[in-house]
Amino acid sequence: MCEHCSNIVTNVRQYDPTRTTTIRNRFARDMRSRFNEIARVVKVAIVDKNALGLGLVTHQVTTPGNLAFNFPLDANKLEAFMEWLALQVERGILEVSDIQRFGSLSSEYWTNAYITDTYKKGVIRARYELRKAGFDVPTIEQQGGINAVLSSPVHVNKLALLYARVFRELRGITEAMDTQISRILAQGLADGDGPKLLARKLVSVINGTGTDQLGLDISYINPRSGKQVNYFMPGRRRAEILARTETIRAHHVANMQEYESWGAIGLKVKAEFQTAGDDRVCPECSALEGNIYTIEQAWSMIPVHPLCRCIMLPITKI
């Protein structure tokens, strides 16, 4: 690519068609902070507290006492450490709060707040775009405000499904991370690793720091190709991708539910696929740009892939 063309690409304005950049960034930062805190207490436990007896807190996570896991057998050390780590993950990453709602206590995941904020934006955006396209639908204000609109059964149901999906995926990420940590800890104990080396290895599984120097070779199955890939992705990175991707999914579900709801009462709504239109758009999404779909077809199309930023906009073409 010539220098002139390179400058043109570099200067393309990055546009977020969903207008959820701020929420995506906040959600990802929160994920990053929680995984970083787990990495911190793991390092403190192994190096500062020497909890495993080697060689010689935000989010309510806590470090164990000195030599807390210094059992005679490595198997017992491994079991005790992993039990402690599981508790820290439950407190710091899989945090669930009891809230008072309608006179009784119910549980709420910390991730719900981000999904709710995004879903609200999606409903408001969909209503705006429908009116802009010429559909005779009331404004959000005419229906009592966004909270009143979200109280309808269809939106309550969609939000509940999104909440459960995000938490289930996050739990899967932490379970995979715990499996990797257990594997590396067992090998480190067998190899006689010192506290600092072992801590670096375990922290690298959580946040990816220094993986290129530690010889970590953890393979996974690529969901698209079905092939085994020798590539390591730390838990923190997977969680950040989850946060950004599920934000887009929540926005899309809100859009589609609004389009479908108004279509159910006689409005003939179709959807046009729109990308961000910048140099970061992948070929897969670029090929869909401008295509027209029925609401039934459009429901499952976004996100097209992890970190997708696309949107479906309503049109009157039939």
C-alpha positions in Angstrom: 0.0 0.0 0.0 1.4 3.4 -0.9 1.9 6.1 1.7 -1.0 8.2 0.4 -3.4 5.3 0.6 -2.1 4.4 4.0 -2.8 7.9 5.2 -6.3 7.7 3.8 -7.0 4.4 5.7 -5.5 5.8 8.9 -7.6 8.9 8.8 -11.0 7.1 8.2 -13.3 8.3 11.0 -14.2 5.4 13.3 -17.9 5.4 13.7 -19.9 3.3 16.2 -23.3 2.7 14.6 -24.7 1.3 17.9 -23.4 4.3 19.9 -22.5 1.9 22.8 -18.7 2.6 22.9 -18.8 4.1 26.3 -20.8 1.2 27.8 -18.5 -1.3 26.1 -15.4 0.4 27.4 -16.8 0.6 31.0 -17.9 -3.0 31.0 -14.5 -4.2 29.6 -12.6 -2.0 32.2 -14.7 -3.6 35.0 -13.8 -7.1 33.8 -10.2 -6.1 33.5 -10.1 -4.8 37.1 -11.7 -7.9 38.5 -9.3 -10.3 36.8 -6.3 -8.0 37.7 -7.4 -8.2 41.4 -7.4 -12.0 41.2 -3.9 -11.9 39.7 -2.7 -9.6 42.4 -3.9 -11.9 45.3 -2.5 -15.0 43.6 0.9 -13.3 43.5 0.6 -12.1 47.1 -0.4 -15.6 48.2 2.5 -17.4 46.6 5.3 -14.8 46.8 4.6 -12.5 49.8 2.7 -15.0 52.0 4.5 -18.1 50.7 1.2 -19.9 51.3 2.5 -23.0 49.5 5.6 -23.2 51.5 7.9 -23.1 48.5 11.6 -22.6 48.9 12.0 -22.4 52.5 -8.6 -6.3 48.1 -11.2 -5.0 46.2 -14.3 -7.1 45.3 -14.0 -8.8 48.7 -11.1 -11.1 47.7 -8.7 -12.0 50.5 -5.2 -13.4 50.7 -4.5 -16.5 52.7 -2.1 -16.6 55.7 1.5 -17.5 55.7 2.1 -21.2 54.8 -1.7 -21.7 54.6 -1.4 -24.4 52.0 2.0 -25.8 53.1 0.9 -29.5 53.3 3.3 -32.4 53.2 1.9 -33.6 49.8 1.8 -31.6 46.7 -1.7 -33.0 45.9 -3.0 -31.5 49.2 -1.3 -28.2 48.4 -2.9 -28.1 45.0 -6.4 -29.0 46.3 -6.2 -26.3 49.1 -5.0 -23.6 46.8 -7.6 -24.3 44.2 -10.4 -24.2 46.8 -9.1 -20.8 48.0 -8.8 -19.5 44.4 -12.4 -20.7 43.6 -13.7 -18.6 46.5 -11.8 -15.5 45.3 -13.2 -16.0 41.8 -16.7 -16.3 43.2 -16.3 -13.1 45.2 -14.4 -11.0 42.7 -15.6 -12.2 39.2 -18.8 -14.1 39.7 -20.2 -11.7 42.1 -23.9 -12.0 42.9 -25.8 -9.5 45.0 -29.1 -10.0 46.9 -31.4 -7.1 46.2 -34.9 -6.2 47.5 -37.4 -6.4 44.8 -41.2 -6.5 45.1 -41.0 -7.3 48.8 -38.6 -10.2 48.5 -34.9 -10.9 48.0 -33.6 -11.8 44.6 -30.1 -12.4 43.2 -28.6 -10.1 40.6 -25.3 -10.5 38.7 -23.0 -7.5 38.7 -22.9 -7.8 34.9 -26.7 -7.0 34.7 -26.2 -3.3 35.1 -24.2 -3.1 31.8 -26.6 -5.2 29.9 -29.6 -3.2 31.2 -27.9 0.1 30.2 -27.2 -1.2 26.7 -30.7 -2.7 26.3 -32.2 0.7 27.2 -30.1 2.4 24.6 -31.2 -0.2 22.1 -34.9 0.3 22.7 -34.6 4.1 22.6 -32.5 3.8 19.4 -35.0 1.4 17.7 -37.9 3.7 18.5 -36.1 6.7 17.1 -35.1 4.9 13.9 -38.6 3.6 13.4 -40.0 7.1 13.5 -37.2 8.4 11.4 -38.1 5.7 8.7 -41.6 7.0 8.7 -43.3 4.4 10.9 -46.2 5.7 13.0 -45.1 4.6 16.5 -45.3 6.6 19.7 -42.2 8.0 21.4 -40.7 6.5 24.5 -42.0 9.6 26.5 -45.5 9.1 25.2 -45.5 5.6 26.7 -44.4 6.8 30.2 -40.6 6.7 29.8 -38.0 4.0 29.2 -38.6 2.2 32.5 -42.3 1.8 31.7 -41.5 0.5 28.3 -39.0 -2.0 29.7 -41.6 -3.3 32.1 -43.5 -5.0 29.3 -43.3 -8.8 29.4 -41.4 -9.2 26.1 -38.6 -6.9 27.3 -38.5 -8.4 30.8 -38.1 -11.9 29.2 -35.4 -10.8 26.8 -33.4 -9.1 29.5 -33.6 -12.2 31.8 -32.2 -14.3 28.9 -29.4 -11.9 28.3 -28.5 -11.7 32.0 -28.3 -15.5 32.2 -26.3 -15.8 29.0 -23.6 -13.4 30.0 -23.2 -14.9 33.5 -23.1 -18.4 32.0 -20.4 -17.4 29.5 -18.4 -15.7 32.2 -18.5 -18.7 34.5 -17.3 -20.8 31.6 -14.3 -18.5 31.2 -13.4 -18.7 34.9 -13.8 -22.5 34.8 -11.4 -22.8 31.9 -9.0 -20.5 33.6 -9.1 -22.5 36.8 -8.4 -25.7 34.8 -5.3 -24.1 33.3 -4.2 -22.7 36.6 -4.6 -26.2 38.2 -2.6 -27.8 35.4 0.3 -25.3 35.6 0.3 -25.3 39.4 0.6 -29.1 39.5 3.4 -29.0 36.9 5.2 -26.2 38.8 5.1 -28.1 42.1 6.4 -31.2 40.4 9.2 -29.2 38.7 10.1 -27.5 42.0 9.4 -24.0 40.8 10.2 -21.2 43.2 7.5 -18.9 44.4 8.3 -16.1 42.0 8.4 -18.2 38.9 5.3 -20.1 39.9 3.4 -16.9 40.6 4.4 -15.4 37.3 3.1 -18.5 35.5 -0.2 -18.5 37.3 -0.7 -14.7 36.9 0.0 -15.1 33.2 -2.9 -17.5 32.9 -5.1 -14.8 34.4 -3.9 -11.6 32.7 -1.5 -12.8 30.0 1.6 -11.0 31.4 4.8 -12.6 30.3 3.3 -15.6 28.6 5.9 -15.4 25.8 8.7 -15.9 28.3 7.2 -18.8 30.3 6.7 -21.4 27.6 3.0 -21.7 28.1 1.6 -23.8 25.3 -2.1 -24.2 25.9 -4.1 -25.2 22.8 -7.8 -24.7 22.1 -10.3 -25.7 19.5 -11.2 -22.9 17.1 -15.0 -22.7 17.1 -15.1 -21.7 13.4 -12.7 -24.2 11.9 -13.0 -26.9 14.5 -9.2 -27.3 14.4 -6.8 -27.3 17.4 -4.9 -24.1 17.7 -1.8 -23.7 19.8 -2.6 -20.2 21.1 -3.0 -19.0 24.6 -5.7 -16.4 25.5 -5.7 -15.4 29.2 -8.9 -15.3 31.1 -8.9 -11.6 31.4 -8.8 -11.1 27.6 -11.6 -13.6 27.0 -13.7 -11.8 29.6 -13.1 -8.4 27.9 -14.1 -9.8 24.6 -17.2 -11.2 26.2 -18.1 -7.8 27.7 -17.8 -6.0 24.4 -19.5 -8.7 22.3 -22.5 -9.1 24.7 -23.0 -5.4 24.8 -23.6 -5.4 21.1 -25.8 -8.5 21.4 -28.0 -6.8 24.1 -28.3 -3.7 21.8 -29.3 -5.8 18.9 -31.9 -7.9 20.8 -33.5 -4.6 22.0 -33.6 -3.3 18.5 -35.1 -6.5 17.1 -37.7 -6.9 19.8 -38.9 -3.3 19.1 -39.1 -4.0 15.4 -40.9 -7.3 15.9 -43.3 -5.8 18.5 -44.4 -3.1 16.1 -44.5 -5.4 13.2 -46.9 -7.7 15.1 -49.5 -4.9 15.1 -49.4 -4.4 11.4 -46.3 -2.4 10.6 -44.3 -4.0 7.7 -40.8 -3.6 9.0 -37.6 -4.9 7.4 -34.0 -4.4 8.5 -30.9 -3.2 6.7 -27.5 -4.4 7.8 -25.1 -1.5 8.6 -21.4 -1.7 9.6 -19.2 0.9 11.3 -17.9 1.7 7.8 -14.2 2.1 8.9 -11.0 0.3 8.3 -11.6 -2.1 11.2 -14.7 -3.7 9.5 -14.0 -7.3 8.7 -14.7 -8.8 5.2 -17.5 -11.0 6.7 -19.4 -7.9 7.9 -18.5 -5.8 4.9 -20.1 -8.3 2.6 -23.4 -7.9 4.5 -23.4 -4.1 4.3 -26.7 -2.8 2.9 -28.4 -6.1 2.6 -32.1 -6.2 3.5 -33.6 -8.9 5.7 -36.9 -9.8 7.2 -37.2 -9.5 11.0 -37.1 -13.2 11.3 -33.9 -13.5 9.3 -32.2 -10.6 11.2 -32.8 -11.8 14.7 -29.8 -14.1 14.8 -27.4 -12.2 12.6 -25.7 -9.8 15.1 -23.1 -10.1 16.6 -21.7 -11.7 13.4 -18.5 -12.6 15.4 -16.8 -11.6 18.7 -16.2 -7.8 18.9 -18.8 -7.1 16.2 -20.0 -3.5 16.1 -22.8 -3.8 13.5 -26.5 -2.8 13.7 -29.8 -3.5 11.9 -31.8 -0.4 10.9 -35.5 -0.4 10.0 -36.6 0.4 6.5 -39.9 0.7 4.7 -38.9 -1.3 1.6 -41.0 -4.3 1.0 
